[in-house]
Amino acid sequence: MNRTRGGRPTEFDDARLPVPVAGRPAADQMTDVVVIGSNPGALAAAIACRQAGWEVLVVEPGPRLGSREASGPGQLWLPARHGIDDDYATARDYFDRVVGEGDAASSAPRRHAFLTGTGPLAGWLAELGIGLHADRVGDHYPLLPGGRTNQRVVVPQPIETAVIGQLAEVVPHGVTADADTLVDRLEHTARAVGGAARGRRTAHGGAALVVGLLAACQRLQVNIWWDAPTRRLLTTRDEDGVADRVVGVEVRRGVRPVRVFAGRGVIIAQGGFEGDAAARREFLPSPSRPAWTLGEPRSEGVRQLEWAAELGLQLAGMGNAWWRPGLWYPQGKVWDAEQALAAPHGFVVDASGRRFANEAGPGNDFCRALYRRVRELGPESVAWLVIDSEHRHRYPLAGLAPGRVPRGAERAGLISSARTLPELAWKIKVDAAGLQACADRFDQIAAVGVDDDFGRGASPADRARGDRANRPNPCLGAVHQAPFQAVRVVPADLGTKGGLLTDEHGSTLRVDGPMPGLWAIGSAAASVTGAYDPAPGVGLAEAMVAGRAVASAVAGLSR
C-alpha cells in the first residue's frame, strides 16, 4: 500500500507512527488505520480518517458490503441539526428523560459527544454528496418534554448504484423507510422494475447510504477488502508480557492469513452476538433465540468477547438489545410485528387470555412488558396476536398480503384459525373465559376510541404506526368478526446493544484506562442509550457519530 497524506503520496516517516520499528510485530502489509466492518459507522470512520490524511484499510468479514444495515431503512436520528426547529438542550432533555440514569456506557460525556455530533454529521454527509430527507416518523415518546413528532428522523435520498461501479454487485438492494402504504410499495416496485429494464439500479434506504459512503471511499482511495474475517488482534507487550497496545490485525483472505500492521490503531465497527445461541443464553433474558433476530443474525461479538478477556477490556449493556416484537413461524422465520400489532382489530394476550401491554407502543417497551409477563407466569408462557376477519382483510400479517389465510399457513403452524374465540382459545392453549372477557372489553374500548387500560393509540407515535384512515383511533378496532386467527408473538430484536465499554472518543476501556490503539463503535460497543430506545434511527446515528469522533481521536495521537 502506498502511504498518502491528504491524497498525496509521501515518503515514509517512522517518527509519525506511535509504535517504534523495534516494537512492531511481523506483518505482511502496513497501513495507518484498520477498520473492521463495512456498515455506515465503519465507512464514516474510514472516510473521516482518510480526510485527516491517514491511509485506511476496511476489512469486511462477510461477502457483502454494508453489513445488515444496508438491507434496512437507513433511518438516522439527527436532532439539533441546521435548518430545523430544535437545539441541543431540547434534545438532551428528551434523551435524558428516556434513557434515565443508564449504565456505564451512558455516561454524561458519551451523551454529550453523541448529541453534539448529530448536527455536524448531517452537514458532513451533505458535503459528501449524500442527500437526506425527513422521514414520516418522530420520536418514540413525543409527549415527553423535548420530544418531537417529526423533523428529527431522516433517511437517505435514493442513489444510482452506478456511482460505485462493480462494487454495486456486493451491496444489497435496500428498502424504503417510508413506503408504508400499498400505493407507496407499488410505486417503489414500478420504479425498480423500470430502472432494471434500462440497465440501471437505484439503491434505497440503508443501501443508498452505504452506496454514497462507498463512493466517497473510492474518491478518497480507501482500501476495502471483503470476505476477510479478522482472526485476531496484533499487540505489543510490556516487560511482563502483558499486551500494552493494539497494532494491527490478522485477517483471512482466501485460504491464507494476512497480518496487517496498523501504525495508528484498529477501529472495531461491527459486532453483535444475536446469532450465537450460547451468548444469548448467557447474557439476554430468557426465552431468547437466534431465530428471533429480524434480519441477518451476527456473531462477530463473540470473538470480541474473547479479545476483551485477553486484553482486560470492560463490557457494558450485555443484557440489552434493540427489541422489536416479532411474529414467529415455528419453522424458524420471524417477521417484524410492529405494524400488525398497532393496526386495529387485533390485540395481544398471554396464557391467561388477557392483554398486558400497549401493543402499538415502542417495540422496546412492549418486549420488556412481555419479558415481565414471562417472569410472572413462567418460562412456558406464550403470547399471541389475536385478530378478526377485518384485520386479515385490511392489513399484512407475517409475510402474508391482506386477504384470506392460505390453507398451508395453518397446516405449517404459522396461523391458528377458528370460527369462535373459545375454539381459538382451545387451539392456542389460553384461558377461554379470559380471552372472551378480553375481547368484550376491547370492543368497548374500540367503540369510544380510548384505551383506559394501556393507553393504546394515545401517543402520536402510536397513531403513526396504526391505520390513519381508521376512526376514531387509528390503533383501535373491535375484534368480533369471525373467523379469528392467532399468531405467536415473541420478543424479537434488531441486534444486541451490549459490547465493549468505550469513552466519549470511542477508546476501549480497561480498568486502568483506555487500551492504546483500539477503538470500538456501533454494534461492537455498548450503546449510549442503555436499555432504552429514544427514536427510530438512534443506533445508526450513534455509530456514525462515533465513527467521526474516533477519527478525531486517531488524528490527535502524538506523532
C-alpha positions as CSV (number, residue, x, y, z in Angstrom):
1,M,0.0,0.0,0.0
2,N,1.2,3.5,-0.8
3,R,1.2,5.8,2.1
4,T,-0.5,9.1,1.5
5,R,-1.3,12.3,3.3
6,G,-4.3,14.3,2.1
7,G,-4.4,12.1,-1.0
8,R,-0.8,12.8,-2.0
9,P,2.0,10.2,-1.7
10,T,4.6,11.0,1.0
11,E,7.8,9.4,2.0
12,F,7.7,7.1,4.9
13,D,8.3,8.9,8.2
14,D,8.7,6.5,11.1
15,A,8.5,9.3,13.7
16,R,4.9,9.9,13.0
17,L,3.8,6.4,14.0
18,P,3.2,5.7,17.7
19,V,4.9,2.3,17.5
20,P,8.7,2.3,17.1
21,V,10.2,-0.1,14.5
22,A,11.8,-2.2,17.2
23,G,8.4,-2.9,18.8
24,R,6.5,-3.9,15.8
25,P,5.3,-7.5,15.2
26,A,6.0,-9.3,12.0
27,A,3.5,-8.2,9.3
28,D,2.6,-8.8,5.6
29,Q,1.1,-5.4,5.0
30,M,1.2,-1.9,6.6
31,T,-1.3,0.9,6.9
32,D,-2.2,3.6,9.3
33,V,-5.7,2.5,10.4
34,V,-7.7,-0.7,10.1
35,V,-11.5,-0.5,10.3
36,I,-13.2,-3.8,11.0
37,G,-16.6,-3.8,9.3
38,S,-18.2,-2.0,6.3
39,N,-21.5,-0.8,7.8
40,P,-22.2,3.0,7.7
41,G,-20.5,3.6,11.0
42,A,-17.4,1.8,9.8
43,L,-17.3,3.7,6.5
44,A,-17.8,7.0,8.3
45,A,-14.8,6.3,10.4
46,A,-12.8,5.2,7.4
47,I,-13.7,8.3,5.4
48,A,-13.0,10.7,8.3
49,C,-9.6,9.1,9.0
50,R,-8.8,9.3,5.3
51,Q,-9.8,13.0,5.3
52,A,-7.3,13.5,8.2
53,G,-4.6,12.2,5.9
54,W,-4.2,8.6,7.1
55,E,-4.1,5.5,5.0
56,V,-7.1,3.3,5.8
57,L,-7.9,-0.3,5.2
58,V,-11.5,-1.5,5.7
59,V,-11.9,-5.3,6.3
60,E,-15.4,-6.7,6.0
61,P,-15.8,-10.3,7.3
62,G,-18.7,-11.2,5.1
63,P,-19.2,-11.5,1.3
64,R,-21.3,-8.3,1.0
65,L,-20.5,-4.7,1.9
66,G,-22.7,-2.6,4.1
67,S,-23.5,-5.4,6.6
68,R,-27.1,-5.8,7.8
69,E,-27.6,-2.0,7.8
70,A,-27.5,-2.0,4.0
71,S,-30.7,-4.0,4.0
72,G,-32.5,-1.8,6.4
73,P,-34.4,1.5,6.0
74,G,-31.3,3.7,6.7
75,Q,-33.1,5.9,9.3
76,L,-30.9,8.3,11.2
77,W,-32.0,10.2,14.3
78,L,-30.3,13.6,13.8
79,P,-31.7,16.2,16.3
80,A,-30.3,19.7,16.7
81,R,-29.2,19.9,13.1
82,H,-29.2,23.0,10.9
83,G,-32.5,24.0,9.4
84,I,-34.9,22.5,11.9
85,D,-36.6,23.9,15.0
86,D,-34.5,22.0,17.5
87,D,-31.4,22.5,19.7
88,Y,-29.0,20.6,21.9
89,A,-30.7,21.5,25.2
90,T,-34.1,20.3,24.0
91,A,-32.7,17.1,22.5
92,R,-30.6,16.4,25.7
93,D,-33.6,16.9,27.9
94,Y,-35.6,14.4,25.9
95,F,-32.8,11.9,25.7
96,D,-32.1,12.0,29.4
97,R,-35.8,11.5,30.3
98,V,-36.0,8.4,28.1
99,V,-32.7,6.8,29.0
100,G,-32.7,7.8,32.7
101,E,-29.5,7.1,34.6
102,G,-28.5,4.4,32.2
103,D,-25.4,2.3,32.7
104,A,-21.6,2.8,32.4
105,A,-22.0,3.2,28.6
106,S,-24.5,6.1,29.1
107,S,-22.1,8.5,30.9
108,A,-22.6,12.2,30.6
109,P,-19.5,12.7,28.4
110,R,-20.8,10.0,26.0
111,R,-24.3,11.5,25.8
112,H,-22.8,14.9,25.2
113,A,-20.5,13.6,22.5
114,F,-23.4,11.9,20.7
115,L,-25.9,14.8,20.9
116,T,-23.3,17.4,19.8
117,G,-22.3,15.2,16.9
118,T,-25.7,14.6,15.2
119,G,-25.9,18.1,13.7
120,P,-22.4,18.1,12.3
121,L,-22.9,14.6,10.9
122,A,-25.8,15.8,8.7
123,G,-23.7,18.6,7.3
124,W,-20.7,16.2,6.7
125,L,-23.0,13.8,4.8
126,A,-24.2,16.7,2.6
127,E,-20.5,17.6,1.9
128,L,-20.0,14.0,0.7
129,G,-23.0,14.4,-1.6
130,I,-25.3,12.2,0.4
131,G,-28.8,13.7,0.4
132,L,-31.2,13.3,3.3
133,H,-34.9,14.0,3.6
134,A,-37.2,13.9,6.6
135,D,-38.9,10.6,7.3
136,R,-42.6,10.4,8.3
137,V,-41.9,9.2,11.9
138,G,-41.0,11.1,15.0
139,D,-39.5,10.2,18.4
140,H,-40.8,7.1,20.2
141,Y,-42.1,9.3,23.1
142,P,-43.1,12.6,21.5
143,L,-45.3,13.6,24.5
144,L,-42.3,13.8,26.8
145,P,-40.8,17.2,27.3
146,G,-38.4,17.8,24.4
147,G,-40.0,15.1,22.2
148,R,-40.8,15.7,18.6
149,T,-43.4,14.2,16.2
150,N,-41.3,15.0,13.1
151,Q,-38.0,16.5,11.8
152,R,-35.5,14.5,13.8
153,V,-35.6,11.3,11.8
154,V,-34.2,11.4,8.3
155,V,-33.5,8.8,5.5
156,P,-31.1,8.9,2.6
157,Q,-32.2,10.0,-0.8
158,P,-32.2,7.2,-3.4
159,I,-29.0,6.9,-5.4
160,E,-28.0,5.1,-8.6
161,T,-25.5,2.3,-7.8
162,A,-23.5,3.1,-11.0
163,V,-21.6,5.7,-8.9
164,I,-19.6,2.8,-7.3
165,G,-19.1,0.7,-10.4
166,Q,-18.6,-3.0,-9.8
167,L,-18.8,-2.6,-6.1
168,A,-22.6,-2.4,-6.5
169,E,-22.6,-6.2,-7.1
170,V,-21.7,-6.8,-3.4
171,V,-24.2,-4.2,-1.9
172,P,-27.8,-5.3,-1.0
173,H,-30.6,-3.5,-2.8
174,G,-32.1,-1.9,0.4
175,V,-35.6,-0.9,1.2
176,T,-37.5,2.4,1.5
177,A,-38.2,3.5,5.1
178,D,-41.4,5.3,4.3
179,A,-43.2,3.0,1.9
180,D,-45.9,2.3,4.4
181,T,-48.9,2.0,2.2
182,L,-49.8,-0.3,-0.7
183,V,-49.6,2.6,-3.2
184,D,-46.1,3.5,-1.9
185,R,-44.9,-0.1,-2.3
186,L,-46.4,-0.4,-5.8
187,E,-44.7,2.9,-6.9
188,H,-41.4,1.7,-5.4
189,T,-41.7,-1.6,-7.2
190,A,-42.6,0.1,-10.5
191,R,-39.6,2.4,-10.3
192,A,-37.3,-0.5,-9.5
193,V,-38.6,-2.6,-12.4
194,G,-38.3,0.4,-14.8
195,G,-34.7,1.0,-13.7
196,A,-33.8,-2.6,-14.1
197,A,-35.2,-2.6,-17.7
198,R,-32.9,0.3,-18.5
199,G,-29.9,-1.5,-17.0
200,R,-29.8,0.8,-14.0
201,R,-30.3,0.1,-10.3
202,T,-31.3,2.6,-7.7
203,A,-30.4,2.0,-4.1
204,H,-32.9,3.0,-1.3
205,G,-32.7,3.3,2.4
206,G,-29.6,1.8,4.1
207,A,-28.3,0.6,0.8
208,A,-28.4,4.2,-0.5
209,L,-26.4,5.4,2.5
210,V,-23.8,2.7,2.0
211,V,-23.5,3.4,-1.7
212,G,-23.0,7.1,-1.0
213,L,-20.3,6.3,1.6
214,L,-18.6,3.8,-0.7
215,A,-18.5,6.4,-3.5
216,A,-16.7,8.7,-1.1
217,C,-14.3,5.9,-0.1
218,Q,-13.5,5.4,-3.8
219,R,-12.8,9.1,-4.3
220,L,-10.5,9.2,-1.3
221,Q,-8.8,5.9,-2.2
222,V,-9.8,4.0,0.9
223,N,-8.7,0.3,0.6
224,I,-11.5,-2.2,1.0
225,W,-11.4,-5.9,1.5
226,W,-14.4,-8.2,1.8
227,D,-14.6,-11.8,2.7
228,A,-11.8,-11.0,5.1
229,P,-12.8,-12.0,8.7
230,T,-10.5,-10.8,11.4
231,R,-8.9,-13.8,13.3
232,R,-7.0,-11.9,16.0
233,L,-5.6,-8.6,17.1
234,L,-1.9,-7.9,16.9
235,T,-0.4,-6.3,20.0
236,T,2.9,-5.2,21.5
237,R,3.7,-6.3,25.1
238,D,5.5,-4.8,28.0
239,E,8.3,-6.3,30.1
240,D,5.8,-8.5,32.0
241,G,4.3,-9.9,28.7
242,V,1.1,-8.0,29.1
243,A,-0.5,-6.6,25.9
244,D,0.0,-2.8,26.1
245,R,-1.1,-1.7,22.6
246,V,-3.1,-2.9,19.7
247,V,-1.0,-2.5,16.5
248,G,-2.9,-4.4,13.8
249,V,-5.0,-7.4,12.8
250,E,-4.6,-10.9,11.3
251,V,-7.3,-11.5,8.7
252,R,-8.1,-14.4,6.5
253,R,-8.0,-13.7,2.7
254,G,-8.9,-16.7,0.7
255,V,-7.1,-19.6,2.3
256,R,-4.3,-17.8,4.0
257,P,-3.9,-15.5,7.0
258,V,-2.6,-12.0,6.3
259,R,-1.1,-9.9,9.1
260,V,-1.7,-6.1,8.7
261,F,0.2,-3.7,10.8
262,A,-1.8,-0.6,11.6
263,G,0.5,2.1,12.9
264,R,-2.1,4.2,14.5
265,G,-4.5,1.5,15.5
266,V,-7.6,-0.5,14.9
267,I,-11.3,0.5,14.9
268,I,-13.8,-2.3,15.6
269,A,-17.0,-1.2,14.0
270,Q,-19.0,-4.4,13.7
271,G,-20.1,-6.7,16.4
272,G,-23.2,-8.2,18.0
273,F,-23.8,-11.7,19.3
274,E,-27.5,-12.1,18.4
275,G,-26.6,-15.0,16.1
276,D,-24.9,-17.1,18.9
277,A,-27.3,-19.2,21.0
278,A,-24.8,-19.7,23.8
279,A,-24.1,-16.0,24.2
280,R,-27.8,-15.2,24.1
281,R,-28.4,-17.7,26.9
282,E,-25.6,-16.2,29.0
283,F,-26.4,-12.5,28.6
284,L,-30.0,-11.9,27.3
285,P,-33.3,-12.5,29.1
286,S,-35.0,-15.9,28.6
287,P,-36.5,-17.1,26.3
288,S,-34.2,-15.9,23.6
289,R,-33.3,-17.5,20.2
290,P,-31.1,-16.5,17.3
291,A,-34.1,-17.2,15.1
292,W,-35.9,-14.3,16.7
293,T,-33.5,-11.7,15.2
294,L,-35.0,-9.7,12.4
295,G,-32.6,-9.7,9.5
296,E,-29.2,-11.5,9.4
297,P,-28.0,-12.6,12.9
298,R,-24.4,-11.7,13.6
299,S,-21.9,-13.3,15.9
300,E,-18.8,-11.3,15.5
301,G,-19.2,-10.0,19.0
302,V,-18.4,-13.5,20.4
303,R,-14.8,-13.2,19.1
304,Q,-14.7,-9.7,20.6
305,L,-15.7,-11.1,24.0
306,E,-12.6,-13.3,23.7
307,W,-10.5,-10.3,22.8
308,A,-11.9,-8.5,25.8
309,A,-10.9,-11.3,28.1
310,E,-7.5,-11.5,26.6
311,L,-6.8,-7.7,26.9
312,G,-8.7,-7.0,30.1
313,L,-11.3,-4.8,28.3
314,Q,-14.5,-3.8,30.1
315,L,-18.0,-4.7,28.9
316,A,-21.4,-3.0,29.4
317,G,-25.0,-3.4,28.5
318,M,-24.7,-7.1,27.7
319,G,-28.4,-7.8,28.6
320,N,-29.7,-5.2,26.2
321,A,-30.9,-5.5,22.6
322,W,-32.8,-3.4,20.1
323,W,-36.0,-5.1,21.0
324,R,-38.9,-5.4,18.5
325,P,-42.0,-7.6,18.8
326,G,-41.9,-10.4,16.2
327,L,-44.5,-12.8,14.7
328,W,-42.8,-16.2,14.8
329,Y,-43.2,-19.0,12.4
330,P,-42.1,-22.1,14.4
331,Q,-40.2,-23.4,11.4
332,G,-37.7,-20.6,12.1
333,K,-38.9,-17.5,10.4
334,V,-39.8,-14.3,12.3
335,W,-41.5,-11.1,10.9
336,D,-41.5,-7.6,12.3
337,A,-44.8,-7.3,14.1
338,E,-44.8,-3.5,14.7
339,Q,-47.4,-2.7,12.1
340,A,-49.6,-5.7,12.7
341,L,-49.7,-5.1,16.5
342,A,-50.6,-1.4,16.1
343,A,-53.3,-2.0,13.5
344,P,-57.0,-2.0,14.6
345,H,-59.0,-5.3,15.1
346,G,-56.3,-7.1,17.0
347,F,-54.8,-7.4,20.5
348,V,-52.1,-9.5,22.2
349,V,-52.9,-11.8,25.1
350,D,-50.8,-14.1,27.4
351,A,-51.7,-17.6,28.6
352,S,-54.4,-16.1,30.8
353,G,-56.2,-14.7,27.8
354,R,-55.6,-11.1,28.9
355,R,-53.8,-8.1,27.5
356,F,-50.7,-7.0,29.3
357,A,-49.2,-4.0,27.4
358,N,-49.8,-1.3,24.8
359,E,-49.5,-3.2,21.5
360,A,-49.0,0.0,19.5
361,G,-46.3,1.4,21.8
362,P,-42.5,1.4,21.1
363,G,-41.2,-2.1,20.5
364,N,-38.7,-1.9,23.3
365,D,-41.5,-1.2,25.8
366,F,-43.7,-4.0,24.5
367,C,-40.9,-6.6,24.7
368,R,-39.9,-5.5,28.2
369,A,-43.5,-6.0,29.2
370,L,-43.5,-9.4,27.5
371,Y,-40.4,-10.5,29.5
372,R,-42.0,-9.3,32.7
373,R,-45.1,-11.4,31.9
374,V,-42.9,-14.4,31.3
375,R,-41.2,-13.9,34.7
376,E,-44.7,-13.8,36.3
377,L,-46.3,-16.7,34.5
378,G,-43.3,-18.9,33.9
379,P,-40.9,-19.7,31.0
380,E,-43.6,-21.7,29.2
381,S,-45.9,-18.7,28.9
382,V,-46.7,-17.8,25.3
383,A,-48.1,-14.6,23.8
384,W,-50.5,-14.4,20.9
385,L,-51.7,-11.8,18.5
386,V,-55.4,-12.4,18.1
387,I,-57.2,-10.8,15.1
388,D,-60.5,-11.0,13.4
389,S,-61.5,-11.1,9.7
390,E,-61.4,-7.2,9.5
391,H,-57.7,-7.2,10.4
392,R,-56.9,-10.1,8.0
393,H,-58.8,-8.4,5.2
394,R,-57.1,-5.0,5.6
395,Y,-53.5,-5.5,6.8
396,P,-50.4,-7.6,6.1
397,L,-49.6,-10.3,8.6
398,A,-46.4,-12.3,9.0
399,G,-45.4,-12.1,5.3
400,L,-49.0,-12.6,4.1
401,A,-50.7,-9.9,2.0
402,P,-54.1,-8.7,3.2
403,G,-56.8,-11.2,2.3
404,R,-57.7,-14.8,3.1
405,V,-55.4,-17.1,5.0
406,P,-53.7,-19.7,2.7
407,R,-54.6,-23.2,3.7
408,G,-50.9,-24.1,4.0
409,A,-50.3,-21.4,6.6
410,E,-52.3,-23.2,9.3
411,R,-51.0,-26.6,8.4
412,A,-47.5,-25.3,8.7
413,G,-48.2,-23.8,12.1
414,L,-47.9,-20.1,11.2
415,I,-51.5,-19.2,12.0
416,S,-54.2,-20.8,14.1
417,S,-57.8,-20.2,12.8
418,A,-61.2,-20.8,14.4
419,R,-64.9,-19.8,13.9
420,T,-65.2,-18.7,17.5
421,L,-63.0,-17.3,20.2
422,P,-63.5,-20.3,22.6
423,E,-62.4,-22.6,19.8
424,L,-59.4,-20.4,19.1
425,A,-58.5,-20.4,22.8
426,W,-58.5,-24.2,22.8
427,K,-56.2,-24.3,19.8
428,I,-53.6,-21.9,21.2
429,K,-54.0,-23.2,24.8
430,V,-55.1,-19.9,26.5
431,D,-57.8,-19.4,29.1
432,A,-61.1,-19.3,27.1
433,A,-63.0,-17.2,29.6
434,G,-60.1,-14.8,29.9
435,L,-59.9,-14.4,26.1
436,Q,-63.7,-13.8,25.7
437,A,-63.6,-11.2,28.5
438,C,-60.6,-9.5,26.9
439,A,-62.5,-9.3,23.5
440,D,-65.6,-7.9,25.2
441,R,-63.6,-5.3,27.0
442,F,-61.6,-4.4,23.8
443,D,-64.9,-3.9,21.9
444,Q,-65.9,-1.3,24.5
445,I,-62.5,0.4,24.3
446,A,-62.7,0.5,20.5
447,A,-66.2,2.0,20.4
448,V,-65.1,5.1,22.4
449,G,-61.6,5.2,20.9
450,V,-59.8,5.5,24.2
451,D,-57.8,2.7,25.8
452,D,-58.0,3.3,29.6
453,D,-56.2,0.1,30.3
454,F,-52.9,0.6,28.5
455,G,-53.1,3.8,26.5
456,R,-53.0,2.3,23.1
457,G,-53.3,5.0,20.4
458,A,-52.9,7.9,22.9
459,S,-49.5,8.9,21.6
460,P,-48.9,10.4,18.2
461,A,-46.2,7.8,17.7
462,D,-48.7,5.0,18.4
463,R,-51.2,6.5,15.9
464,A,-48.5,6.8,13.2
465,R,-47.9,3.1,13.5
466,G,-51.7,2.4,13.1
467,D,-54.1,2.9,10.3
468,R,-54.6,6.6,9.8
469,A,-57.9,6.0,8.0
470,N,-59.4,4.2,11.0
471,R,-61.7,6.3,13.2
472,P,-61.9,7.4,16.0
473,N,-58.5,5.9,16.9
474,P,-56.0,4.6,14.3
475,C,-55.0,1.8,16.6
476,L,-58.4,0.6,17.9
477,G,-61.0,-1.6,16.3
478,A,-63.3,-4.3,17.7
479,V,-62.3,-8.0,17.4
480,H,-65.7,-9.6,16.8
481,Q,-65.9,-10.7,13.2
482,A,-65.3,-14.4,12.5
483,P,-63.2,-16.1,11.5
484,F,-60.5,-15.4,14.1
485,Q,-56.8,-16.0,13.8
486,A,-53.8,-16.1,16.2
487,V,-50.1,-15.8,15.6
488,R,-47.4,-16.3,18.2
489,V,-45.7,-13.1,19.4
490,V,-42.1,-13.2,20.6
491,P,-39.5,-10.7,21.9
492,A,-37.6,-10.3,18.6
493,D,-34.7,-7.9,18.1
494,L,-32.8,-5.9,15.5
495,G,-29.5,-6.8,17.2
496,T,-27.7,-6.7,20.6
497,K,-26.7,-3.5,22.2
498,G,-24.0,-4.6,24.6
499,G,-20.4,-4.7,23.9
500,L,-17.0,-3.1,24.6
501,L,-17.2,-0.2,27.0
502,T,-15.8,3.0,25.5
503,D,-15.3,6.6,26.4
504,E,-16.6,9.6,24.5
505,H,-13.7,9.3,22.0
506,G,-14.5,5.6,21.2
507,S,-11.5,4.3,23.1
508,T,-12.0,0.9,24.5
509,L,-11.5,0.9,28.3
510,R,-9.7,-1.3,30.8
511,V,-9.9,-0.8,34.5
512,D,-6.8,1.3,34.4
513,G,-7.9,3.4,31.4
514,P,-8.0,3.3,27.6
515,M,-6.4,0.5,25.7
516,P,-4.0,2.2,23.3
517,G,-4.6,1.6,19.7
518,L,-8.1,0.1,19.9
519,W,-11.4,1.8,19.4
520,A,-14.9,0.4,19.2
521,I,-18.1,1.9,17.7
522,G,-21.5,0.8,16.5
523,S,-22.6,-2.7,17.4
524,A,-19.1,-3.5,18.7
525,A,-19.5,-1.0,21.5
526,A,-22.1,-0.8,24.3
527,S,-24.8,1.7,23.3
528,V,-25.1,5.1,24.9
529,T,-28.9,4.5,25.0
530,G,-28.6,1.7,27.7
531,A,-31.7,-0.4,27.9
532,Y,-33.9,2.1,26.1
533,D,-34.7,3.3,22.6
534,P,-35.5,7.0,22.2
535,A,-36.4,7.1,18.5
536,P,-36.0,5.3,15.1
537,G,-32.5,5.5,13.7
538,V,-30.7,6.2,17.0
539,G,-28.4,3.2,16.7
540,L,-27.3,4.0,13.2
541,A,-26.8,7.7,14.1
542,E,-24.8,6.7,17.2
543,A,-22.5,4.5,15.1
544,M,-21.8,7.2,12.5
545,V,-21.3,10.0,15.1
546,A,-18.9,7.7,16.9
547,G,-17.0,6.9,13.7
548,R,-16.2,10.6,13.2
549,A,-15.3,11.0,16.8
550,V,-12.9,8.1,16.6
551,A,-11.2,9.6,13.5
552,S,-10.6,12.8,15.5
553,A,-9.0,10.7,18.3
554,V,-6.8,8.9,15.8
555,A,-5.7,12.2,14.2
556,G,-4.9,13.6,17.7
557,L,-2.4,10.8,18.6
558,S,1.1,12.1,19.3
559,R,3.4,11.9,16.3
